[in-house]
Amino acid sequence: MVPQYSPSSSSSSLLALLLVLLLALAPSITAVGLLKVRHKFLGRRQAIAELRTHDIHRHSRILAAVDIPIGGSGIPTDAGLYYAEIAIGTPPTNFHVQVDTGSDLLWVNCISCVECPKKSDLGFDLMLYDPKASTTSRLVSCQDKFCLSTYGDIPGCFSNFPCEYKVVYGDGSTTAGLFITDTIEYNQVSSGHQTQLANATVTFGCGAHQSGDLGTRVSLDGILGFGQSNSSMISQLAASGKSGRIFAHCLDTVSGGGIFIIGHVVEPKVKTTPLVPAQPHYNVNMKGIGVGGAFLQLPTYLFDTGDGKGTIIDSGTTMTYLPDEAYQAVMKAIFSNHPNLSFHNIQGFLCFLYSGSVDDEFPDVVFHFENSLLLNVYPHDYLFQNGDDDYCVGWQSGGTMSSDGKDMFLLGDLVLSNKLIVYDLENQVIGWTEYNCSSSIKVQEGKTATTYSVDAHNISSGRRLQLQSSTVLLLLAYLLHWIY
């Protein structure tokens, strides 16, 4: 479901909280800092039930020219929520935020926050952003261009009154507060593999009130939204000339590591398919599904791309979700040559014992998209091990809901890993190609057409990961960390 953004409620309790927050603010401007991304469940093997819980919340908050290191392997028993470390303010303060391609705002918990989490089980101390402690912070008023472009004219707005925000996610959790402008620090690619410090000015939410899942024991300091709207960080960086509205990721489940960049990828080449217009997520037009070389006979309405429809591409979701009719047909075709398999249920996942090679004995699944773009999914992608000879199916029945209440296709990490996925918002297309994500890619800086090689990275839990950028190219390499 799409997060609902609105100016916050005018209720007296929330207004009081916002006024308390307002009193803590100090004037001024800009900062993006070093960006460190790790796996949410780093250092502990989570129960696979947590995967569905994560995906449910993820679907409720369904990134720009940036390179973010990530933790995790993309395997359901290891993967989950990825988060980054960013530095905001002057002097900079580090915050751990969820990196989210499915929402549009960057927000962090603020100094006057009520009901914000006080501690996390993720191995770091939670922080509260203090606008008064940053010499470059500036309160955004309701007459500010950012506020007007986000909400339009706000009734009752008067000079210097703050621009409020409230986001209600599909799982019922909420965040509300005020918009602040401050600096974010990052490493800019200067030549070859050399970098130098740079910064950008970004407007983000200063959270005064959180509720629901945002306050659990695996809480973070906030969320970094990389959606398509003008309020997202990628759009803000593009508007300021820091980057283009193009980003790509390559997640490596073979040897760990990967790449997440913002900028124009020139090598390898990718074939693209159009994005469905005017959608809040990254939706594309699926045309059919093949299993083991045979095209499945599915109702055409499953692939309708009317208002609010299409197939969602979301690297933040772990599994892949299919409308039930498609799910039943895919499962029947996959297991048609294995009638004697005995299935058991593990926390909602369909699992079975098997001692052979799944790649030798089970069929490939191929998704067909507009412009003849294919997405190949191999048995080792959709079948994951939960123990010795115990395999579970990554397909899930029931996609996300469209505007007319029908299930849609949602493709997550299980089918997107080990592929370079390019999101070109400038041309409104998305594309991919199978690729060795532990190698390097070539990107082109926009103004001078200089080409840079961007390497994949593999990090330990103790290394600092960095958000990099070229003059108009931000490189965001997500580094995966194995958790076995």
NUPA-607915 format. One record per residue (C-alpha): chain; residue number from 0; x, y, z. Coordinates in steps of 0.1 Angstrom, whole numbers, m for minus. Example, Ala and Ser with C-alpha at 12.3 -4.5 7.8 and 13.67 -1.06 7.14 Angstrom:
# NUPA-607915
{cadena->A	num->0	X->123	Y->m45	Z->78}
{cadena->A	num->1	X->137	Y->m11	Z->71}
END
This chain:
# NUPA-607915
{cadena->A	num->0	X->0	Y->0	Z->0}
{cadena->A	num->1	X->11	Y->35	Z->m7}
{cadena->A	num->2	X->21	Y->56	Z->23}
{cadena->A	num->3	X->m1	Y->86	Z->28}
{cadena->A	num->4	X->16	Y->119	Z->32}
{cadena->A	num->5	X->m2	Y->149	Z->45}
{cadena->A	num->6	X->4	Y->180	Z->67}
{cadena->A	num->7	X->1	Y->167	Z->102}
{cadena->A	num->8	X->m32	Y->167	Z->121}
{cadena->A	num->9	X->m43	Y->199	Z->137}
{cadena->A	num->10	X->m51	Y->181	Z->170}
{cadena->A	num->11	X->m41	Y->200	Z->201}
{cadena->A	num->12	X->m17	Y->172	Z->213}
{cadena->A	num->13	X->3	Y->169	Z->181}
{cadena->A	num->14	X->3	Y->207	Z->177}
{cadena->A	num->15	X->17	Y->210	Z->212}
{cadena->A	num->16	X->45	Y->186	Z->204}
{cadena->A	num->17	X->53	Y->204	Z->172}
{cadena->A	num->18	X->55	Y->237	Z->191}
{cadena->A	num->19	X->78	Y->222	Z->216}
{cadena->A	num->20	X->100	Y->210	Z->188}
{cadena->A	num->21	X->98	Y->244	Z->172}
{cadena->A	num->22	X->112	Y->260	Z->203}
{cadena->A	num->23	X->143	Y->238	Z->200}
{cadena->A	num->24	X->151	Y->249	Z->165}
{cadena->A	num->25	X->180	Y->272	Z->155}
{cadena->A	num->26	X->183	Y->291	Z->121}
{cadena->A	num->27	X->203	Y->283	Z->90}
{cadena->A	num->28	X->212	Y->258	Z->61}
{cadena->A	num->29	X->227	Y->222	Z->47}
{cadena->A	num->30	X->246	Y->183	Z->51}
{cadena->A	num->31	X->248	Y->146	Z->38}
{cadena->A	num->32	X->275	Y->125	Z->54}
{cadena->A	num->33	X->293	Y->93	Z->52}
{cadena->A	num->34	X->267	Y->66	Z->44}
{cadena->A	num->35	X->272	Y->32	Z->61}
{cadena->A	num->36	X->246	Y->5	Z->52}
{cadena->A	num->37	X->243	Y->m27	Z->71}
{cadena->A	num->38	X->219	Y->m56	Z->75}
{cadena->A	num->39	X->192	Y->m51	Z->101}
{cadena->A	num->40	X->197	Y->m86	Z->115}
{cadena->A	num->41	X->235	Y->m84	Z->114}
{cadena->A	num->42	X->250	Y->m109	Z->138}
{cadena->A	num->43	X->219	Y->m129	Z->145}
{cadena->A	num->44	X->200	Y->m154	Z->123}
{cadena->A	num->45	X->164	Y->m143	Z->123}
{cadena->A	num->46	X->134	Y->m166	Z->123}
{cadena->A	num->47	X->120	Y->m168	Z->88}
{cadena->A	num->48	X->87	Y->m156	Z->102}
{cadena->A	num->49	X->104	Y->m122	Z->105}
{cadena->A	num->50	X->107	Y->m121	Z->68}
{cadena->A	num->51	X->70	Y->m119	Z->62}
{cadena->A	num->52	X->67	Y->m94	Z->90}
{cadena->A	num->53	X->94	Y->m72	Z->73}
{cadena->A	num->54	X->77	Y->m75	Z->39}
{cadena->A	num->55	X->43	Y->m66	Z->53}
{cadena->A	num->56	X->57	Y->m34	Z->67}
{cadena->A	num->57	X->78	Y->m29	Z->36}
{cadena->A	num->58	X->48	Y->m31	Z->13}
{cadena->A	num->59	X->34	Y->m2	Z->34}
{cadena->A	num->60	X->64	Y->20	Z->25}
{cadena->A	num->61	X->69	Y->10	Z->m8}
{cadena->A	num->62	X->162	Y->58	Z->m38}
{cadena->A	num->63	X->186	Y->89	Z->m69}
{cadena->A	num->64	X->222	Y->93	Z->m78}
{cadena->A	num->65	X->238	Y->76	Z->m47}
{cadena->A	num->66	X->261	Y->46	Z->m38}
{cadena->A	num->67	X->251	Y->28	Z->m6}
{cadena->A	num->68	X->269	Y->m2	Z->9}
{cadena->A	num->69	X->244	Y->m29	Z->22}
{cadena->A	num->70	X->246	Y->m59	Z->45}
{cadena->A	num->71	X->230	Y->m93	Z->39}
{cadena->A	num->72	X->231	Y->m119	Z->12}
{cadena->A	num->73	X->196	Y->m115	Z->m3}
{cadena->A	num->74	X->188	Y->m150	Z->10}
{cadena->A	num->75	X->156	Y->m151	Z->30}
{cadena->A	num->76	X->171	Y->m168	Z->61}
{cadena->A	num->77	X->198	Y->m141	Z->61}
{cadena->A	num->78	X->183	Y->m111	Z->45}
{cadena->A	num->79	X->158	Y->m85	Z->58}
{cadena->A	num->80	X->158	Y->m48	Z->63}
{cadena->A	num->81	X->189	Y->m30	Z->51}
{cadena->A	num->82	X->200	Y->3	Z->67}
{cadena->A	num->83	X->225	Y->30	Z->61}
{cadena->A	num->84	X->245	Y->54	Z->83}
{cadena->A	num->85	X->242	Y->90	Z->72}
{cadena->A	num->86	X->257	Y->122	Z->87}
{cadena->A	num->87	X->235	Y->152	Z->91}
{cadena->A	num->88	X->243	Y->187	Z->103}
{cadena->A	num->89	X->273	Y->209	Z->112}
{cadena->A	num->90	X->291	Y->194	Z->130}
{cadena->A	num->91	X->278	Y->161	Z->115}
{cadena->A	num->92	X->259	Y->136	Z->136}
{cadena->A	num->93	X->255	Y->100	Z->124}
{cadena->A	num->94	X->221	Y->84	Z->121}
{cadena->A	num->95	X->211	Y->48	Z->111}
{cadena->A	num->96	X->182	Y->49	Z->86}
{cadena->A	num->97	X->163	Y->23	Z->66}
{cadena->A	num->98	X->171	Y->27	Z->29}
{cadena->A	num->99	X->137	Y->25	Z->11}
{cadena->A	num->100	X->129	Y->26	Z->m26}
{cadena->A	num->101	X->93	Y->25	Z->m17}
{cadena->A	num->102	X->88	Y->58	Z->1}
{cadena->A	num->103	X->97	Y->94	Z->m7}
{cadena->A	num->104	X->108	Y->111	Z->25}
{cadena->A	num->105	X->140	Y->112	Z->45}
{cadena->A	num->106	X->131	Y->116	Z->82}
{cadena->A	num->107	X->149	Y->111	Z->115}
{cadena->A	num->108	X->138	Y->111	Z->151}
{cadena->A	num->109	X->141	Y->146	Z->166}
{cadena->A	num->110	X->152	Y->158	Z->200}
{cadena->A	num->111	X->117	Y->166	Z->212}
{cadena->A	num->112	X->102	Y->133	Z->199}
{cadena->A	num->113	X->75	Y->117	Z->220}
{cadena->A	num->114	X->72	Y->79	Z->220}
{cadena->A	num->115	X->103	Y->75	Z->200}
{cadena->A	num->116	X->123	Y->42	Z->207}
{cadena->A	num->117	X->149	Y->46	Z->233}
{cadena->A	num->118	X->171	Y->16	Z->224}
{cadena->A	num->119	X->175	Y->m9	Z->196}
{cadena->A	num->120	X->187	Y->m45	Z->195}
{cadena->A	num->121	X->207	Y->m38	Z->163}
{cadena->A	num->122	X->240	Y->m31	Z->180}
{cadena->A	num->123	X->241	Y->7	Z->180}
{cadena->A	num->124	X->228	Y->36	Z->201}
{cadena->A	num->125	X->197	Y->54	Z->187}
{cadena->A	num->126	X->202	Y->91	Z->181}
{cadena->A	num->127	X->179	Y->121	Z->182}
{cadena->A	num->128	X->185	Y->150	Z->157}
{cadena->A	num->129	X->190	Y->183	Z->175}
{cadena->A	num->130	X->184	Y->213	Z->151}
{cadena->A	num->131	X->198	Y->237	Z->177}
{cadena->A	num->132	X->231	Y->218	Z->177}
{cadena->A	num->133	X->237	Y->223	Z->140}
{cadena->A	num->134	X->249	Y->256	Z->127}
{cadena->A	num->135	X->234	Y->249	Z->93}
{cadena->A	num->136	X->199	Y->238	Z->102}
{cadena->A	num->137	X->169	Y->258	Z->90}
{cadena->A	num->138	X->132	Y->254	Z->98}
{cadena->A	num->139	X->111	Y->251	Z->67}
{cadena->A	num->140	X->80	Y->273	Z->68}
{cadena->A	num->141	X->46	Y->265	Z->53}
{cadena->A	num->142	X->53	Y->292	Z->27}
{cadena->A	num->143	X->85	Y->276	Z->16}
{cadena->A	num->144	X->88	Y->263	Z->m20}
{cadena->A	num->145	X->94	Y->227	Z->m7}
{cadena->A	num->146	X->63	Y->228	Z->14}
{cadena->A	num->147	X->41	Y->243	Z->m14}
{cadena->A	num->148	X->54	Y->218	Z->m40}
{cadena->A	num->149	X->47	Y->189	Z->m16}
{cadena->A	num->150	X->12	Y->199	Z->m3}
{cadena->A	num->151	X->1	Y->229	Z->m23}
{cadena->A	num->152	X->m15	Y->259	Z->m5}
{cadena->A	num->153	X->m21	Y->251	Z->32}
{cadena->A	num->154	X->m52	Y->267	Z->48}
{cadena->A	num->155	X->m43	Y->289	Z->77}
{cadena->A	num->156	X->m6	Y->292	Z->67}
{cadena->A	num->157	X->10	Y->324	Z->77}
{cadena->A	num->158	X->46	Y->338	Z->76}
{cadena->A	num->159	X->72	Y->317	Z->95}
{cadena->A	num->160	X->47	Y->290	Z->106}
{cadena->A	num->161	X->64	Y->256	Z->103}
{cadena->A	num->162	X->57	Y->231	Z->75}
{cadena->A	num->163	X->44	Y->200	Z->92}
{cadena->A	num->164	X->43	Y->165	Z->79}
{cadena->A	num->165	X->26	Y->133	Z->88}
{cadena->A	num->166	X->30	Y->99	Z->71}
{cadena->A	num->167	X->6	Y->70	Z->78}
{cadena->A	num->168	X->20	Y->37	Z->66}
{cadena->A	num->169	X->m1	Y->7	Z->56}
{cadena->A	num->170	X->7	Y->m12	Z->87}
{cadena->A	num->171	X->m8	Y->16	Z->108}
{cadena->A	num->172	X->25	Y->30	Z->120}
{cadena->A	num->173	X->29	Y->68	Z->117}
{cadena->A	num->174	X->56	Y->95	Z->119}
{cadena->A	num->175	X->48	Y->132	Z->123}
{cadena->A	num->176	X->68	Y->163	Z->128}
{cadena->A	num->177	X->83	Y->194	Z->111}
{cadena->A	num->178	X->104	Y->198	Z->79}
{cadena->A	num->179	X->140	Y->209	Z->84}
{cadena->A	num->180	X->167	Y->218	Z->59}
{cadena->A	num->181	X->203	Y->209	Z->67}
{cadena->A	num->182	X->235	Y->195	Z->51}
{cadena->A	num->183	X->243	Y->159	Z->43}
{cadena->A	num->184	X->280	Y->150	Z->38}
{cadena->A	num->185	X->293	Y->125	Z->13}
{cadena->A	num->186	X->324	Y->113	Z->m6}
{cadena->A	num->187	X->326	Y->127	Z->m41}
{cadena->A	num->188	X->345	Y->108	Z->m68}
{cadena->A	num->189	X->372	Y->132	Z->m81}
{cadena->A	num->190	X->393	Y->109	Z->m103}
{cadena->A	num->191	X->397	Y->72	Z->m108}
{cadena->A	num->192	X->389	Y->56	Z->m74}
{cadena->A	num->193	X->398	Y->87	Z->m54}
{cadena->A	num->194	X->372	Y->107	Z->m34}
{cadena->A	num->195	X->369	Y->140	Z->m16}
{cadena->A	num->196	X->344	Y->152	Z->9}
{cadena->A	num->197	X->314	Y->171	Z->m4}
{cadena->A	num->198	X->280	Y->180	Z->9}
{cadena->A	num->199	X->245	Y->188	Z->m3}
{cadena->A	num->200	X->215	Y->205	Z->12}
{cadena->A	num->201	X->185	Y->183	Z->18}
{cadena->A	num->202	X->150	Y->189	Z->33}
{cadena->A	num->203	X->139	Y->161	Z->56}
{cadena->A	num->204	X->114	Y->153	Z->84}
{cadena->A	num->205	X->123	Y->160	Z->120}
{cadena->A	num->206	X->101	Y->135	Z->138}
{cadena->A	num->207	X->82	Y->147	Z->168}
{cadena->A	num->208	X->60	Y->117	Z->172}
{cadena->A	num->209	X->62	Y->80	Z->161}
{cadena->A	num->210	X->39	Y->51	Z->166}
{cadena->A	num->211	X->35	Y->14	Z->157}
{cadena->A	num->212	X->63	Y->m7	Z->142}
{cadena->A	num->213	X->86	Y->23	Z->141}
{cadena->A	num->214	X->91	Y->19	Z->179}
{cadena->A	num->215	X->100	Y->m18	Z->181}
{cadena->A	num->216	X->132	Y->m34	Z->195}
{cadena->A	num->217	X->147	Y->m34	Z->159}
{cadena->A	num->218	X->140	Y->2	Z->154}
{cadena->A	num->219	X->162	Y->27	Z->135}
{cadena->A	num->220	X->167	Y->64	Z->137}
{cadena->A	num->221	X->145	Y->70	Z->106}
{cadena->A	num->222	X->139	Y->62	Z->70}
{cadena->A	num->223	X->157	Y->73	Z->38}
{cadena->A	num->224	X->132	Y->74	Z->10}
{cadena->A	num->225	X->143	Y->70	Z->m26}
{cadena->A	num->226	X->110	Y->71	Z->m43}
{cadena->A	num->227	X->100	Y->91	Z->m74}
{cadena->A	num->228	X->84	Y->122	Z->m59}
{cadena->A	num->229	X->100	Y->156	Z->m57}
{cadena->A	num->230	X->104	Y->152	Z->m19}
{cadena->A	num->231	X->127	Y->122	Z->m22}
{cadena->A	num->232	X->165	Y->126	Z->m17}
{cadena->A	num->233	X->173	Y->116	Z->m53}
{cadena->A	num->234	X->149	Y->142	Z->m66}
{cadena->A	num->235	X->163	Y->169	Z->m43}
{cadena->A	num->236	X->199	Y->160	Z->m54}
{cadena->A	num->237	X->189	Y->161	Z->m90}
{cadena->A	num->238	X->171	Y->195	Z->m86}
{cadena->A	num->239	X->203	Y->210	Z->m70}
{cadena->A	num->240	X->225	Y->197	Z->m99}
{cadena->A	num->241	X->243	Y->171	Z->m77}
{cadena->A	num->242	X->231	Y->141	Z->m96}
{cadena->A	num->243	X->208	Y->129	Z->m123}
{cadena->A	num->244	X->176	Y->110	Z->m116}
{cadena->A	num->245	X->191	Y->76	Z->m125}
{cadena->A	num->246	X->202	Y->49	Z->m101}
{cadena->A	num->247	X->211	Y->12	Z->m102}
{cadena->A	num->248	X->218	Y->m17	Z->m79}
{cadena->A	num->249	X->235	Y->m51	Z->m82}
{cadena->A	num->250	X->230	Y->m74	Z->m52}
{cadena->A	num->251	X->254	Y->m103	Z->m50}
{cadena->A	num->252	X->243	Y->m135	Z->m33}
{cadena->A	num->253	X->272	Y->m156	Z->m46}
{cadena->A	num->254	X->302	Y->m141	Z->m29}
{cadena->A	num->255	X->286	Y->m113	Z->m9}
{cadena->A	num->256	X->289	Y->m76	Z->m17}
{cadena->A	num->257	X->273	Y->m56	Z->m44}
{cadena->A	num->258	X->269	Y->m21	Z->m60}
{cadena->A	num->259	X->242	Y->6	Z->m56}
{cadena->A	num->260	X->249	Y->37	Z->m76}
{cadena->A	num->261	X->232	Y->68	Z->m87}
{cadena->A	num->262	X->242	Y->79	Z->m122}
{cadena->A	num->263	X->242	Y->69	Z->m158}
{cadena->A	num->264	X->254	Y->33	Z->m163}
{cadena->A	num->265	X->272	Y->29	Z->m196}
{cadena->A	num->266	X->285	Y->m7	Z->m191}
{cadena->A	num->267	X->270	Y->m32	Z->m190}
{cadena->A	num->268	X->242	Y->m22	Z->m213}
{cadena->A	num->269	X->207	Y->m30	Z->m202}
{cadena->A	num->270	X->175	Y->m35	Z->m221}
{cadena->A	num->271	X->146	Y->m15	Z->m206}
{cadena->A	num->272	X->109	Y->m15	Z->m203}
{cadena->A	num->273	X->86	Y->15	Z->m196}
{cadena->A	num->274	X->75	Y->25	Z->m161}
{cadena->A	num->275	X->37	Y->26	Z->m157}
{cadena->A	num->276	X->30	Y->64	Z->m156}
{cadena->A	num->277	X->19	Y->83	Z->m125}
{cadena->A	num->278	X->25	Y->55	Z->m100}
{cadena->A	num->279	X->40	Y->60	Z->m66}
{cadena->A	num->280	X->61	Y->28	Z->m69}
{cadena->A	num->281	X->83	Y->14	Z->m96}
{cadena->A	num->282	X->56	Y->m4	Z->m117}
{cadena->A	num->283	X->62	Y->m21	Z->m150}
{cadena->A	num->284	X->40	Y->m40	Z->m175}
{cadena->A	num->285	X->43	Y->m78	Z->m172}
{cadena->A	num->286	X->30	Y->m97	Z->m202}
{cadena->A	num->287	X->32	Y->m133	Z->m191}
{cadena->A	num->288	X->51	Y->m161	Z->m172}
{cadena->A	num->289	X->70	Y->m191	Z->m185}
{cadena->A	num->290	X->80	Y->m221	Z->m164}
{cadena->A	num->291	X->105	Y->m247	Z->m178}
{cadena->A	num->292	X->102	Y->m232	Z->m213}
{cadena->A	num->293	X->64	Y->m235	Z->m214}
{cadena->A	num->294	X->42	Y->m203	Z->m214}
{cadena->A	num->295	X->16	Y->m205	Z->m187}
{cadena->A	num->296	X->m20	Y->m200	Z->m197}
{cadena->A	num->297	X->m31	Y->m173	Z->m173}
{cadena->A	num->298	X->m61	Y->m149	Z->m174}
{cadena->A	num->299	X->m52	Y->m117	Z->m192}
{cadena->A	num->300	X->m67	Y->m95	Z->m164}
{cadena->A	num->301	X->m39	Y->m105	Z->m141}
{cadena->A	num->302	X->m16	Y->m84	Z->m164}
{cadena->A	num->303	X->m39	Y->m54	Z->m168}
{cadena->A	num->304	X->m20	Y->m22	Z->m164}
{cadena->A	num->305	X->m49	Y->2	Z->m158}
{cadena->A	num->306	X->m50	Y->28	Z->m130}
{cadena->A	num->307	X->m29	Y->17	Z->m100}
{cadena->A	num->308	X->m18	Y->m16	Z->m116}
{cadena->A	num->309	X->13	Y->m32	Z->m131}
{cadena->A	num->310	X->42	Y->m51	Z->m115}
{cadena->A	num->311	X->61	Y->m35	Z->m86}
{cadena->A	num->312	X->99	Y->m38	Z->m86}
{cadena->A	num->313	X->111	Y->m34	Z->m50}
{cadena->A	num->314	X->146	Y->m43	Z->m39}
{cadena->A	num->315	X->135	Y->m38	Z->m3}
{cadena->A	num->316	X->111	Y->m67	Z->m3}
{cadena->A	num->317	X->127	Y->m101	Z->5}
{cadena->A	num->318	X->104	Y->m125	Z->m13}
{cadena->A	num->319	X->82	Y->m123	Z->m45}
{cadena->A	num->320	X->45	Y->m120	Z->m43}
{cadena->A	num->321	X->21	Y->m133	Z->m70}
{cadena->A	num->322	X->m17	Y->m130	Z->m73}
{cadena->A	num->323	X->m31	Y->m163	Z->m61}
{cadena->A	num->324	X->m41	Y->m176	Z->m96}
{cadena->A	num->325	X->m6	Y->m170	Z->m109}
{cadena->A	num->326	X->9	Y->m184	Z->m77}
{cadena->A	num->327	X->m11	Y->m217	Z->m80}
{cadena->A	num->328	X->m2	Y->m221	Z->m117}
{cadena->A	num->329	X->35	Y->m214	Z->m111}
{cadena->A	num->330	X->37	Y->m238	Z->m82}
{cadena->A	num->331	X->19	Y->m265	Z->m101}
{cadena->A	num->332	X->43	Y->m262	Z->m130}
{cadena->A	num->333	X->74	Y->m261	Z->m108}
{cadena->A	num->334	X->65	Y->m293	Z->m89}
{cadena->A	num->335	X->48	Y->m312	Z->m117}
{cadena->A	num->336	X->78	Y->m336	Z->m120}
{cadena->A	num->337	X->80	Y->m342	Z->m83}
{cadena->A	num->338	X->47	Y->m357	Z->m73}
{cadena->A	num->339	X->62	Y->m376	Z->m44}
{cadena->A	num->340	X->76	Y->m347	Z->m25}
{cadena->A	num->341	X->63	Y->m343	Z->10}
{cadena->A	num->342	X->57	Y->m307	Z->20}
{cadena->A	num->343	X->57	Y->m292	Z->55}
{cadena->A	num->344	X->50	Y->m257	Z->68}
{cadena->A	num->345	X->75	Y->m236	Z->86}
{cadena->A	num->346	X->61	Y->m203	Z->99}
{cadena->A	num->347	X->40	Y->m198	Z->68}
{cadena->A	num->348	X->66	Y->m210	Z->43}
{cadena->A	num->349	X->60	Y->m242	Z->21}
{cadena->A	num->350	X->91	Y->m264	Z->26}
{cadena->A	num->351	X->103	Y->m298	Z->16}
{cadena->A	num->352	X->133	Y->m322	Z->21}
{cadena->A	num->353	X->155	Y->m326	Z->m9}
{cadena->A	num->354	X->191	Y->m340	Z->m12}
{cadena->A	num->355	X->198	Y->m333	Z->m49}
{cadena->A	num->356	X->207	Y->m302	Z->m69}
{cadena->A	num->357	X->177	Y->m280	Z->m72}
{cadena->A	num->358	X->192	Y->m263	Z->m103}
{cadena->A	num->359	X->194	Y->m297	Z->m120}
{cadena->A	num->360	X->159	Y->m309	Z->m110}
{cadena->A	num->361	X->136	Y->m279	Z->m109}
{cadena->A	num->362	X->127	Y->m255	Z->m138}
{cadena->A	num->363	X->136	Y->m219	Z->m145}
{cadena->A	num->364	X->108	Y->m193	Z->m142}
{cadena->A	num->365	X->108	Y->m165	Z->m167}
{cadena->A	num->366	X->88	Y->m132	Z->m164}
{cadena->A	num->367	X->80	Y->m115	Z->m197}
{cadena->A	num->368	X->77	Y->m77	Z->m198}
{cadena->A	num->369	X->68	Y->m50	Z->m224}
{cadena->A	num->370	X->96	Y->m45	Z->m250}
{cadena->A	num->371	X->104	Y->m82	Z->m248}
{cadena->A	num->372	X->124	Y->m78	Z->m216}
{cadena->A	num->373	X->129	Y->m110	Z->m198}
{cadena->A	num->374	X->136	Y->m117	Z->m161}
{cadena->A	num->375	X->151	Y->m151	Z->m156}
{cadena->A	num->376	X->146	Y->m167	Z->m121}
{cadena->A	num->377	X->166	Y->m198	Z->m114}
{cadena->A	num->378	X->157	Y->m226	Z->m88}
{cadena->A	num->379	X->185	Y->m214	Z->m65}
{cadena->A	num->380	X->168	Y->m180	Z->m65}
{cadena->A	num->381	X->133	Y->m191	Z->m56}
{cadena->A	num->382	X->142	Y->m221	Z->m34}
{cadena->A	num->383	X->162	Y->m212	Z->m3}
{cadena->A	num->384	X->177	Y->m235	Z->24}
{cadena->A	num->385	X->164	Y->m234	Z->59}
{cadena->A	num->386	X->188	Y->m262	Z->70}
{cadena->A	num->387	X->205	Y->m293	Z->57}
{cadena->A	num->388	X->184	Y->m306	Z->27}
{cadena->A	num->389	X->155	Y->m285	Z->39}
{cadena->A	num->390	X->143	Y->m261	Z->11}
{cadena->A	num->391	X->116	Y->m235	Z->13}
{cadena->A	num->392	X->97	Y->m217	Z->m15}
{cadena->A	num->393	X->103	Y->m180	Z->m18}
{cadena->A	num->394	X->71	Y->m174	Z->m39}
{cadena->A	num->395	X->43	Y->m161	Z->m18}
{cadena->A	num->396	X->6	Y->m160	Z->m27}
{cadena->A	num->397	X->m11	Y->m126	Z->m27}
{cadena->A	num->398	X->6	Y->m96	Z->m42}
{cadena->A	num->399	X->1	Y->m60	Z->m30}
{cadena->A	num->400	X->m33	Y->m45	Z->m35}
{cadena->A	num->401	X->m40	Y->m22	Z->m64}
{cadena->A	num->402	X->m64	Y->7	Z->m63}
{cadena->A	num->403	X->m93	Y->m16	Z->m73}
{cadena->A	num->404	X->m86	Y->m40	Z->m45}
{cadena->A	num->405	X->m70	Y->m67	Z->m67}
{cadena->A	num->406	X->m37	Y->m84	Z->m61}
{cadena->A	num->407	X->m7	Y->m72	Z->m81}
{cadena->A	num->408	X->27	Y->m88	Z->m88}
{cadena->A	num->409	X->55	Y->m76	Z->m64}
{cadena->A	num->410	X->91	Y->m87	Z->m73}
{cadena->A	num->411	X->116	Y->m86	Z->m44}
{cadena->A	num->412	X->152	Y->m96	Z->m38}
{cadena->A	num->413	X->148	Y->m133	Z->m45}
{cadena->A	num->414	X->144	Y->m125	Z->m82}
{cadena->A	num->415	X->163	Y->m92	Z->m84}
{cadena->A	num->416	X->196	Y->m104	Z->m69}
{cadena->A	num->417	X->226	Y->m111	Z->m92}
{cadena->A	num->418	X->213	Y->m87	Z->m117}
{cadena->A	num->419	X->221	Y->m51	Z->m125}
{cadena->A	num->420	X->188	Y->m32	Z->m122}
{cadena->A	num->421	X->188	Y->3	Z->m136}
{cadena->A	num->422	X->160	Y->29	Z->m127}
{cadena->A	num->423	X->160	Y->57	Z->m152}
{cadena->A	num->424	X->135	Y->82	Z->m139}
{cadena->A	num->425	X->145	Y->108	Z->m165}
{cadena->A	num->426	X->133	Y->86	Z->m194}
{cadena->A	num->427	X->107	Y->67	Z->m172}
{cadena->A	num->428	X->121	Y->33	Z->m179}
{cadena->A	num->429	X->136	Y->5	Z->m159}
{cadena->A	num->430	X->159	Y->m23	Z->m171}
{cadena->A	num->431	X->182	Y->m51	Z->m160}
{cadena->A	num->432	X->207	Y->m77	Z->m171}
{cadena->A	num->433	X->222	Y->m107	Z->m154}
{cadena->A	num->434	X->256	Y->m97	Z->m141}
{cadena->A	num->435	X->284	Y->m107	Z->m118}
{cadena->A	num->436	X->277	Y->m83	Z->m90}
{cadena->A	num->437	X->311	Y->m88	Z->m74}
{cadena->A	num->438	X->328	Y->m72	Z->m104}
{cadena->A	num->439	X->326	Y->m35	Z->m115}
{cadena->A	num->440	X->304	Y->m14	Z->m137}
{cadena->A	num->441	X->311	Y->18	Z->m157}
{cadena->A	num->442	X->292	Y->51	Z->m151}
{cadena->A	num->443	X->293	Y->84	Z->m169}
{cadena->A	num->444	X->295	Y->118	Z->m153}
{cadena->A	num->445	X->269	Y->140	Z->m169}
{cadena->A	num->446	X->286	Y->174	Z->m176}
{cadena->A	num->447	X->320	Y->162	Z->m188}
{cadena->A	num->448	X->310	Y->127	Z->m200}
{cadena->A	num->449	X->339	Y->113	Z->m180}
{cadena->A	num->450	X->336	Y->76	Z->m174}
{cadena->A	num->451	X->344	Y->60	Z->m140}
{cadena->A	num->452	X->347	Y->24	Z->m130}
{cadena->A	num->453	X->327	Y->16	Z->m99}
{cadena->A	num->454	X->338	Y->m16	Z->m80}
{cadena->A	num->455	X->317	Y->m39	Z->m60}
{cadena->A	num->456	X->326	Y->m40	Z->m23}
{cadena->A	num->457	X->325	Y->m66	Z->5}
{cadena->A	num->458	X->327	Y->m53	Z->40}
{cadena->A	num->459	X->330	Y->m66	Z->75}
{cadena->A	num->460	X->306	Y->m55	Z->102}
{cadena->A	num->461	X->333	Y->m32	Z->116}
{cadena->A	num->462	X->341	Y->m12	Z->84}
{cadena->A	num->463	X->326	Y->22	Z->76}
{cadena->A	num->464	X->307	Y->23	Z->44}
{cadena->A	num->465	X->305	Y->55	Z->25}
{cadena->A	num->466	X->281	Y->74	Z->3}
{cadena->A	num->467	X->301	Y->86	Z->m28}
{cadena->A	num->468	X->294	Y->110	Z->m56}
{cadena->A	num->469	X->310	Y->125	Z->m87}
{cadena->A	num->470	X->305	Y->161	Z->m96}
{cadena->A	num->471	X->270	Y->153	Z->m108}
{cadena->A	num->472	X->272	Y->116	Z->m100}
{cadena->A	num->473	X->266	Y->101	Z->m66}
{cadena->A	num->474	X->278	Y->65	Z->m62}
{cadena->A	num->475	X->260	Y->45	Z->m36}
{cadena->A	num->476	X->275	Y->10	Z->m33}
{cadena->A	num->477	X->256	Y->m14	Z->m11}
{cadena->A	num->478	X->279	Y->m39	Z->4}
{cadena->A	num->479	X->265	Y->m72	Z->14}
{cadena->A	num->480	X->276	Y->m90	Z->45}
{cadena->A	num->481	X->272	Y->m128	Z->50}
{cadena->A	num->482	X->256	Y->m138	Z->83}
{cadena->A	num->483	X->262	Y->m175	Z->84}
END
